[in-house]
Every structure is written in structure tokens, then in C-alpha cells.
Amino acid sequence: MKMPLPDDGVIARRGDIVAAMRGIVPGEGVIVDEEELKVFECDGLLAYRQLPLIVVLPETTEQVSRILRYCHENGVKVVPRGAGTGLSGGALPLADGITLGLGKFNKILEIDFYNRCVVAQPGVTNLSITSAVDGDGYYYAPDPSSRIACSIGGNVAENAGGMHCLKYGLTTNNLLAVEMVLMSGEVVRLGGKHLDSGGLDLMGVVTGSEGLLGVITEVTVRILPKPTSARVVLLGFPSSNAGGRCVAGIIGAGIIPGAMEMMDKPAIAAMEQFVSSGYWLDVEAILIVELDGPEVEVDHLLGVVEGIARDVGCSHVRVSEGEDERRQFWAGRMSAFPSVGRLSPDYMTMDGTIPRHQLPAVLTRMAQLSDSYGLRVANVFHAGDGNLHPLILYDANRPGEMEKAEAFGADILRLCVEVGGVLSGEHGIGVEKRDLMGDMFTDQDMVQQSRLKCAFDGHGLLNPGKVFPILHRCAEMGKLNVRDGRLPFPDIPRF
Amino acid sequence: MKMPLPDDGVIARRGDIVAAMRGIVPGEGVIVDEEELKVFECDGLLAYRQLPLIVVLPETTEQVSRILRYCHENGVKVVPRGAGTGLSGGALPLADGITLGLGKFNKILEIDFYNRCVVAQPGVTNLSITSAVDGDGYYYAPDPSSRIACSIGGNVAENAGGMHCLKYGLTTNNLLAVEMVLMSGEVVRLGGKHLDSGGLDLMGVVTGSEGLLGVITEVTVRILPKPTSARVVLLGFPSSNAGGRCVAGIIGAGIIPGAMEMMDKPAIAAMEQFVSSGYWLDVEAILIVELDGPEVEVDHLLGVVEGIARDVGCSHVRVSEGEDERRQFWAGRMSAFPSVGRLSPDYMTMDGTIPRHQLPAVLTRMAQLSDSYGLRVANVFHAGDGNLHPLILYDANRPGEMEKAEAFGADILRLCVEVGGVLSGEHGIGVEKRDLMGDMFTDQDMVQQSRLKCAFDGHGLLNPGKVFPILHRCAEMGKLNVRDGRLPFPDIPRF
């Protein structure tokens, strides 16, 4: 992965920039010391590290506005950062750019049960929102694995998902409003505690824009009443193929489980060794299906799901009896990442999505790739929505092995696109998948996305190097025409 | 409502334009005869009429692409049109512009139960999608009153809603993918049968963009399994205030009914006279609450809802016993528009949204406005989501009465915004509410929306005069700065 060469001119002006930032953010909010900067050198994509020019930690929207206006007028790049748990490198710093951390925006501003929403600052963690309303019988539905640490602002930037998004939607389906500062320093408020408000849906395009369009300074999210009951059925299969057919059958029957997770044999073994959940070790795949809603509905659907599972050759069935057992069945899956982390010095978490019926074919091809690369892979899937998370095991200390793992990962993602799927499910593009965008989008699509980026950030200063493999010069966009499906950018370097 | 003066230069070139269009769309797809053009002179906003320059009815995406490219290169404006049922004038023609009708795009292309979606051409009616999958136990959730006639492409353009959108979402929540042609003729495909695909969410911003960003030539929508049971409870109240408190109580209890509709006394009287639904004539407000899901859940929730209703002073209760009675209870509400149409030579359908708890205050103020304007108003509401549809009764043959009705309507919408609501719920802005955009959005918001418009249609040829009160010159956008919250456009006429 090539990154752009830093701009020495900006680096030479570091002293001026620090002084300007200290004029805006008083006290300890401007970090310049190398030891302290190291804390910010990477996000959850640990393979890439870069010290930022400086880190600024504002506390108010007005400070964010002044910081961005200064950077806009002085040609300084800005990388917004939430909790730094992102897995695609969206918050990877730039040597010639400010990292703008939103960690001090950590307050819940309003809990509004009547309109069923919570207004929060972007640095509040995902889980804190549920915790704030839990006692009243409500929760915030999107539940990324990192929910104890990840920030709600970062969730919006990455359009984060989670295990219950099959039924309850991604962040974009649970977001009502944002306050956002544009690179020019202008503050806009998008959405509200209401339906469609007329005009162009800026909030829709901002969700999942990975920090390229603006800096979010407030969010309003929808909360839901907790389901009155939930039960889990564990299903064991003699082949992943049979598990895939079971997923097909459940969805085809019109059932939308609260969650439907699948894992393959290597993942099962790792999890069961780490935390005893009662997973069978003699099966090729396990499906965890959670049904939620009124008790009688859940009981009825459990019977239907069991019937479908037996029809496709399921060999083992266990239904949770009570809340403790339900939690126990989930415990293994919830610890997928630390479990697999014990199998290997390093692992890479991939994130791609495929049409559900392609699951058996993709698993077969992935096993072949694993053989030919000589790298092990353990699979956990959000099976209900076709979102795969292959975990590629490698050892970064062996020369060339990280590059090999990256090539393997890229092949998996290309395979996802090839069978009609897409590059991402919930982790975003960032730097991780940036150079694969051309495998998924046509030139027209990317030019159109670039035009949109330019409409928000005409100088290309906000999180450059992420998402798009080619950085367009916005001033030239007006003159662009795609000819014969090719981009007319021979002189713009891919970096 | 001032409309822009037509460009005589374009009108003078009509012959050339017709010839060019006939070169692209063979046969009867180019309409030039005045009598035939009259069919297209308005959409559902009957108060505004304008003959288009010509009408073109293409049959393929390639034809749409060639038409738009020609218009882009030759400075010809284009107004896209679906079934022409829109209520905000989004498809109002231009004297110097082509009306591009999508009526021949009328095929369902694919029914995919496994991925729970339908792929259709944009001219397919909303109801046809449900009809195509009904026998298999599925349906398409958004259900505008015009669903028998309105097109799915138009639904996307307006982000259409309906009575069941409280629980199942607007069009934007049920749309998976679109194929769209940009004004330059480029064809882009957005979304897919999958989750988040990475990159900027162009589909989010296109939904509800009222034909200003591109022409949709294919849609993929989500279908849902039909609820296993549904029952309706009719609740009568001695005051609208009590009805409003009942809505509050139901939502506050964490119950999301399939639909929750309210109507006031004038609306009740009109409906019951038109079709006998068993509505009480001695109440001030009726609430229709539909609960759907498993039978036992529905029965349980009916009891809870009844209890809440009695607590706030409900005077009459009736629960549907069987499917026939459920339909009968709905029949009155379903015929709201024709019913009210019999009360008055003309009526104007308004569409605004308010925070639910403001309902009593808004109703009181609306009654005062009705008195002071001397115009009657009947109210139907999607009460659950705060979406009001006041129907203003007037007689267009009385000089000045239409203008008075318009002023009354504008006051109602300003009132919605004033109490924390918004200009629209599901009908869009179009020409109807265009000049009120400044009451809702700040200058920054509108400039940002204009930038986005320019990113899609740099020459401003696609449906100009709709949505935005000021048409920005895109070439100048780069130089714009908002100063002191004011737009620097003294020389650009409001039209």
C-alpha cells in the first residue's frame, strides 16, 4: 500500500500550526510530544502506523469549526478520529496532517423516550447509549463487536454494523440527525427527530463517508424497546454447505432472526478452547440463530427453524433454556477475535459481503486459496446478511508473510465482488481496501463519488488517501468527461 | 409562485430538438401535438399547469442516456416524470424543457425470494410489486394512498411514505439499489442486493432528490413477509387533545403499531358520509390503531392500547373481529381524499411533520388560522410519526380564494417548522413548498445542498425550478463563501 508523500512545506510550518491550534484549543488539547503522539499512530488496522504532525483534541463545536477553517485556509490536511477502533485504517494519521480527536466529546446530551431517541456527542461509546436507557427497557440496536470501546461518531463515519443488524439495520437505519462541521468551518445540522425533511438527503451520504465529508460533532440515534424474549438455537452441520442451505431456508421462509451467525471448524475450535460455550467439535459448521419477540412467537419460530435445519441435514441441535444459557451460547462467538488471536501471532480481519446462496462456493474457493498461500483462515460470518469475516492467520515476524496475508485478503475480496457481492459489510474501505475500489466500482461510479467529495471539501484536505485510489483535483472536475469508460487522469499519480 | 421565464432560444430550436429526439426514440415515443401534450401539463398538484416543450417516452436505459447527453450538450432542460401522481408539483413541465416520461418502463424484471427483493423498471406501479409477490406471502411495505397508480420510480424520487411507514419505514428504508442515468448521459448503478458497499452512499442522497440528480431507470426494493395477523382498534375521543395524549402513551410504552392514523371531526363526517365504516359522529377525533404480528402478541397489545386509551379519556372503543371488519374500519380512512373532495369544489392537500407532543397545540392554532382565513380544514394524520395532512377546502372559481388557501397552507407549514417539525413528511418539496425552504434550512444548509446538486448536474438542467428557491450557478460555487449567514447572490433572481 503506497501512501502519498508528505508535503515538506506543511511540515516546515509545524510551529505556526501548533501556535494557531493553541490559540483555538486551550490547555492540554494540543499534543506535539512524540511519545504522546505515538498513542495515535494507528487505529484498529494495526499493520499501518504513522505519527501524525500533531493531535488536536477540541471540546466544542465552535473549536472544531475554527480548527477546520484554519486548516482549510492554510492547506493543512485533517484526519478525524473517534475511539480509534476502526478496522480499515480510516483514522490512520498523516505525517503532514492534524489528527483531530473527538475523545472529549463524551457526553450524552438528551434522552427522549417520547420521540424514542438519544442525542449524544460523537465520542460517547456505542454501549454507553444502551446503558443509558437500559433501565427503562430500551436499547440502541447496532452492536459492533467493539461496542464497549468504539464511539458513536465513528459508527456514523463507518456506517457500523453488528450481529443484530440483520433484523434491525446498520447505523444508517438507526440514525436520525447529525451536527457536522464542513472543512470550510461551516456548521450544518442534518435530519432531526422526524421523518424525511425535504431537500437533498445530506445525512444519507454523510453516513459511512469515513471522515471525507465533514467532522460530526453531535448525533441523534433511534432507540428501540427491548424484545420481550429472546432464545438461541445452536445448530451443528456436517458441512458448511448444509449450513448455508439452512440459512437459505430460514430467510426463504420469511423468517428474520434477531441474529444468525455461522462459524467454520477452525473458528469453532479456537472459540471453544478459549471459552466453553458448549460448541460441538465434531461438526464442520455451527449456526447460532437468535429469535426475539413475544414468547409464543419465539417458541413457534424455534420449531420452524429446527424443522428447516433437520431437512438440510443438521446433525446437532440445542435450544437455550433461560437467559444464562443464551448468554453462554453467545460467549464463544462474542470472543471470536481474542480466541483466534491465540492461534497465531497475528491475524487480519477481513470484511466482505456476498449473496447468501454463494456461501458454499466461496468457502470452497477460500479453502483452495488458503492452501495455495500456505496461510490458515478461520471464518465467522453474519450469515443472515451474507457478511463474511475471514480471519487470516499469519506471523508478521516472518519476512513477506504480512504481504502474503494482504494478497490473500485481496483475493478473498475480489472473489466476493466476482460472485456478485461487495468489498465491505461494515468495516469501511479506509486504506485497507482502497486499492480494490476499482474492482467493485466502475470509473463512472468513482468519478461521481469524487464529484460529491469535491462538493464538500473542494481542496481535498479532509482525510485524503482514504477510500479513493485516485485523488481528484476538484478544480478540474468541471472539465472532466469520461471517454470510453476511462478516466482522463494520466498525470495524477496513484499513490 | 413565480416560475422562471422560459428561454426563447431553446423554444426557437424546438424543431431541431424534436428531430434529435426522433433519432433516439423511434415510433410514437416523441409527443409534439398540443392536444396530446395537455395530458402531461400537470401532476397531482393540479393548481399548477404548464405545457411542456415536448414529451419523450423512451423504452430503454440507452435511450435515456442518449436523450440526457443530447440535452446536456445542447442546454435543454429536462423534467423527469413517473405516473404524475406527485402532490408537490415535482413533475410540473417547463415551457422550454422536455418532459421525460418513464411510463414505458413498466416491467418487473426479477422476483428474488431468496434475497427477499424485487427488481423492477421505474414505471411499475407501487401496488403491482405487492401483487407480484402476494401469492407467496410477501408484500412491499411503503403504501402511499396513490399506490394503485403511482410508480415505484416516482416513489424513489419523492421518498414516498404511507400509512404503514411508522413501523416499516419510508421508501429510503426499503430500497436496495437503483440504476440511474446522470444528466451527462453516464449510467451509474448504486447499491445492490446487499449491505453497505463502501464508498460514498450515492443511493442515500438520490432517494428523495425529486428528479434533480438523475433519472432512475431500474430499482431493487426489499419485500417483507406478510404479518401473520393484523387487527384494528378504533378509538373515539372527546377532544383531539385526548387523542394526541393516547398517541403519546402508545409510543411511550414502546409499542410500534403497524399503523396509527388520526382524523378530526370534519374529516370523520366526510368519510362516514362517503363510505360507511362505522365511525362515530359524536366524537372530536378518531384514532385507528393497527397491530400486526403473531396473533397472541396482537391480542396482548390490543389490551395494552385499550388501557392507555381509557386512561386518557377515550369514550368509544371497537376492535375488528375478522378480516372483513378490519377492511371496513380502514375503508373510510382509505377514501379520505375523495370523501373530502365532495365537501368542496377544490381542496389542497398539505403535508408537514411535527414532534408528536405538539399535536394539540398545532391543532388549536390551525383552527384559529381556519377562522381568520375563512377557509375550512379537515385533518387526517399519520399520527404515529407526527405527519399531518390538513386538507384545505376552497373554491378556485372564487377570485383570490386559491391564493388565500395557499397562504393558509404556507402558514400551517411555517407553524410545523416553528414547533420543531419540518416542511414535508412524504410528498416532497417540488414547487409547492419551494419558497418555504428558507424557513426550514439555514443558508449554509442550502448552499451545501446546491453544491451537491452541482456535483450531479453542473449545468442545472435537470428539473430546475423545483425544491430550491434559488438556482445557483454551479461554476460560481467554488468561489462562494457564506458571510454573516447570508448568501452572496444579490444578482440571482428568485423566481
Interface residues (C-beta under 8 A of the other chain):
Chain A: F113 Y114 N115 R116 G137 Y138 N159 G161 C165 G169 L170 T172 N173 L182 S184 E186 V187 V188 R189 L190 G192 K193 H194 L195 D196 S197 G198 G199 L200 D201 L202 M203 G204 V205 T207 G208 S209 L212 L213 P225 A248 I251 G252 G254 I255 I256 G293 P294 V296 E297 H300 T353 I354 P355 R356 H357 D385 G386 N387 G420 G421 V422 L423 S424 G425 E426 G428 I429 K433 M437 M440 F441 T442 Q444 D445 M446 V447 Q448 Q449 R451 L452 K453 C454 A455 F456 G458 V467 C474 A475 M477 G478 N481 V482
Chain B: F113 Y114 N115 R116 G137 Y138 N159 G161 C165 G169 L170 T172 N173 L182 S184 E186 V187 V188 R189 L190 G192 K193 H194 L195 D196 S197 G198 G199 L200 D201 L202 M203 G204 V205 T207 G208 S209 L212 L213 L224 P225 A248 I251 G252 G254 I255 I256 G293 P294 V296 E297 H300 T353 I354 P355 R356 H357 D385 G386 N387 G420 G421 V422 L423 S424 G425 E426 G428 I429 K433 M437 M440 F441 T442 Q444 D445 M446 V447 Q448 Q449 R451 L452 K453 C454 A455 F456 G458 V467 C474 A475 M477 G478 N481 V482
